[in-house]
Amino acid sequence: MLTLEQLNAASAADFVALLDGTYEHSPWVAEAAAAARPFATLAALKLALVAAVRNAGVAAQERLIRAHPELAGKAMISRSLTAESDQEQTSAGLADCTPEEYARIQQLNAEYNARFGWPFILAVRGPNAARDGAGLSRADIINTFERRLAGPPDFERAEALRNIHRIAEIRLNDKLGFVSTRGQQVWDWAEQLAQHSDPEYKARGELTVTYLTDAHQAVAAQLQRWMHACGFDSVTLDAVGNVVGVYEGTNEGTYEGKDATVPRLLTGSHYDTVRNGGKYDGRLGILVPMVLVQALAAQGRRLPFGIEVVGFAEEEGQRYKATFLGSGALTGHFDPAWLEQRDANGIRMVDAMRTAGLTAGSTACLPASLTADMSGMSDLGGMSSMSDMSDMSAMSAITALRRDPARYLGFVEVHIEQGPVLNGLDLPLGVVTSINGSLRYVGEVTGQASHAGTTPMDRRRDAACAAAELVLAVEQRAAAVPDVVGTVGLLQVPAGSINVVPGRCSFSLDLRATTNAARDALGADVRAALAAITARRGLQYTLEPTLVAHAAPSDAAWQQRWERAVAALGLPVHRMPSGAGHDAMKLHEVMPQAMLFVRGGNSGISHNPLETVTADDAELCVAAFMHLLEGLAAE
Amino acid sequence: MLTLEQLNAASAADFVALLDGTYEHSPWVAEAAAAARPFATLAALKLALVAAVRNAGVAAQERLIRAHPELAGKAMISRSLTAESDQEQTSAGLADCTPEEYARIQQLNAEYNARFGWPFILAVRGPNAARDGAGLSRADIINTFERRLAGPPDFERAEALRNIHRIAEIRLNDKLGFVSTRGQQVWDWAEQLAQHSDPEYKARGELTVTYLTDAHQAVAAQLQRWMHACGFDSVTLDAVGNVVGVYEGTNEGTYEGKDATVPRLLTGSHYDTVRNGGKYDGRLGILVPMVLVQALAAQGRRLPFGIEVVGFAEEEGQRYKATFLGSGALTGHFDPAWLEQRDANGIRMVDAMRTAGLTAGSTACLPASLTADMSGMSDLGGMSSMSDMSDMSAMSAITALRRDPARYLGFVEVHIEQGPVLNGLDLPLGVVTSINGSLRYVGEVTGQASHAGTTPMDRRRDAACAAAELVLAVEQRAAAVPDVVGTVGLLQVPAGSINVVPGRCSFSLDLRATTNAARDALGADVRAALAAITARRGLQYTLEPTLVAHAAPSDAAWQQRWERAVAALGLPVHRMPSGAGHDAMKLHEVMPQAMLFVRGGNSGISHNPLETVTADDAELCVAAFMHLLEGLAAE
């Protein structure tokens, strides 16, 4: 088996020879990467190969794509394919196509070639290539083919290259006998959790786990079972449905009131999903630290500090009109009025909690540590019997979940990026600098509807033209400042007609920035632009704020811990804001926090079944988190 | 009674004194107009007063508005009002307000004053002020008040001034004892025709007369009765439902084949309406020449040429997916396939024709001249019995309606402008230079939907941003060339979300110009802009043409006849394109044509119950048409 040491020690020519077949018929990639040796890690080697392709220019990139074989049905396999490609396509079942599948693929090949001028490249062994049976099915392959056929050419060229890099990664892993064991564990767990889905969605093969449904409770129960098996010291389901696993540190027993010398590290993310969502959004942030505890426990190893892993019951706000129910309970921001909210079927939240058996007593069947924990908190109130849970006792139990920040070192969260940045940069990990604050508005411009033929251009009060100016003003203003985004996601001429000058145009604004100051400056500029545009055109407008969310900049020390951990893997440190909200936003209100992002495939699409993470990236995330723990232990 | 001669002969001071009360508490208006004497016509005097206000600047205009009393309920009447205002408001029934109406008006007064800083002005005696009972009802007044309260301030200032000019016009008519008798006749007829409406609309008080409904047939029957009463020599209902009245000329009997020395003048417009439409769109162009024939017949006068007035049965394309059924039949453009079209209730057009009794035999109860006429046509075919009207016989009868252009001098059409131009210029009449040609498209820009928070600005493929650029490109391009218009009337992000970067944006294009060359240049530039915008942004688009209509430039000689007629009334000649399509577009294909536009009130709104024409403007239209006839007779 090839080793990294061999590759580092070899002559440049031998290096290229040893990597033969990694990039199909394209030894120039390895040649260009050879000069970057020695590589501290396999990940660094992979990135050097990626960099060689990135730096080669479009012409060379397209030659690289064209060096690959077409995705082939039975008849075409084995002509001009490398042994690797042959094996990969055969494993993907492409040798066993039905005549219909074969015909479809040939048709798609023809259309794709006609459109882009290069063959369709897909890493058919999939995101967990070392796991038997985890490769793409023929249906997956055909669906992906159809989807990518519709994309813009420059995007598709980049996507083809990303697939080539993934193919090369898999081949390299094979050459070096490298298996992302811990990443596979995370990936397998995510697959298993995804078997639970609210019934109407499950029937369509979609993943939807909303607050306190049967599927939601099944996920919570599964997480608890796995946490027990991992070796957590205590595992509890709390009064809002959070799954809380504690792995104690060497000094865990010494805590006395607020005099603890080494508080716990808090980590975790949410296990609920949006409707028809992905398998990793939230869950990755629970499963990665579970693997770490599993590893520590397997070694019988204790860190100086305890680790508290929380699977937050709710973050997405899908069943009730409230978000961050899980992390909000820990920070004391659970609004009692939420308990009276009703879901689409008229079920009150408090009744859903009671039906799900969320009582203080539910901890009885589990290790008693959390119950003991809670008895130490000052604002516990009367919690004598939760079995007949009234609103008031439910709220008392929820209030009791509030954490004392003095007991925690801080909060870290790993999460799939849910955006295209890491995917576009070919980087597996990114360090979050801040969770963006945001402002949202809905508005409408009012002009005067009039006849499209008979109203001269200088007599118009066209609401759509004003809205169009606003759309471009938002785009221009947001693009002018780094790490700021602005979006008009809703845009419509209500009841418009092809031959009527729009009298109204409705729109939305979603404005985000890494600091509240930047967010507010963006908001002020956009509002001023709207006022100026409509005033100049003699139009009116309404603008209704619908959301104000504060920015949550990462704690400098914790962000640096993540940066050191990423650097330790031989990876470049890429700092980036989080455009989406996360549980860390809530914890931010009471303790220092910092997040680590993991690259999502398919351009980072999220809230979508196409959301995907490779086992290799998950492994790097686990490794980075372990570096953070080790570093923290050594501080 | 004051005369125009007195006003022309008076000293400037006497002129102002004689006009005292015309413009409320504002003798400066008459002072400024005095220098423009002598006035050839009352219309010229009115325009001079309007010009005085137009030239006075915004400050003086607002002072003029503030010189008027508030629209008042019972308690406020007679304080600081001129005798004229007192009388007008009392006549409008404002002295008899219910307590609720009074309270509502006071509330509206307060809101209006707060918003605009001047009192609400409305010519409560309405568009036919000399007719008892034709003034605005209290409900009309309150509805208008509410509507105008919502408008932009500069628009509302202009609307207040327009009402002041209308009030002054009514007061001037009273001072001079001038009554627009023929205009009133037109106005009264339009009111009476509007009593017929398709039942579901009539129940809501809306005007809708679609092809061959009971209401449509009732309108046709009414037109025929009136034409008879006017003194037309023949009145017929033809095979597509056109009402055709002929008033013969002195040389009418001399026509022999194509050797006629003095062919007829063809005129008319359509009597169908859009859904919830106005009372004048189309009908004005039938009623105005009817009044002329009534006047000629009353004098026993014949012109050298015959006048053929056609009430076209269908222009709007509301019931069937075909337009210009009436005028298309006269030009030989009636598509036989249309007969098989079905309406929303599944009724075939040919069956609707049969049910309506549209047979050649239907002319039997009317003077026989048209039947005789038709027998002279070469392509008549077999029309023996239409009583059992098959598709083929229906089509034969329709084909027989095709006119021989050699038998006509040309086609003229008067029509409400259906746009804001004349209203904005305070001009009652406009001469049409061309009926715009048009292109219509529906399209969609496709980008990539992505997370509004996590997708950096430079990684987006925002379909709405591209569409916004297109909207502004269309506006800019159309505004750069006189008499060209371009509109994006439909604009929507389908299934958009506030927090999703738009992956799709659908839009429409409506592009119009006075010549086909200008239209095509506009279309090419807009298509090029769309291609360039999407290419630059890496997006894709679809664009589907849905309409190509050719421009119909006015015949120079006929346009000049209208210009001379307008000038003869002491009015400035305002030349303008027609942005909307009209029956004249069809006749254009076979004979010279030119149109005259009449100002519409309420900013020229049309296809709407607010469409309105004053009896005084209708009178000017009648007078202009009579000038055209006289001029033509003298040529």
Interface residues (C-beta under 8 A of the other chain):
Chain A: A150 G151 P152 D154 F155 E417 Q418 G419 P420 V421 G424 N436 S438 R440 V442 T446 Q448 S450 H451 A452 G453 T454 T455 P456 M457 D458 R459 R461 D462 A464 C465 A467 A468 E469 V471 L472 E475 A478 A479 D483 V484 V485 G486 T487 V488 G489 L490 L491 Q492 V493 G496 S497 I498 N499 V500 V501 P502 C505 S508 D510 R512 G538 L539 Q540 T546 S578 G579 A580 G581 S603 G604 I605 S606 H607
Chain B: A150 G151 P152 D154 F155 E417 Q418 G419 P420 V421 G424 N436 S438 R440 V442 T446 Q448 S450 H451 A452 G453 T454 T455 P456 M457 D458 R459 R461 D462 A464 C465 A467 A468 E469 V471 L472 E475 A478 A479 D483 V484 V485 G486 T487 V488 G489 L490 L491 Q492 V493 G496 S497 I498 N499 V500 V501 P502 C505 S508 D510 R512 G538 L539 Q540 T546 S578 G579 A580 G581 S603 G604 I605 S606 H607
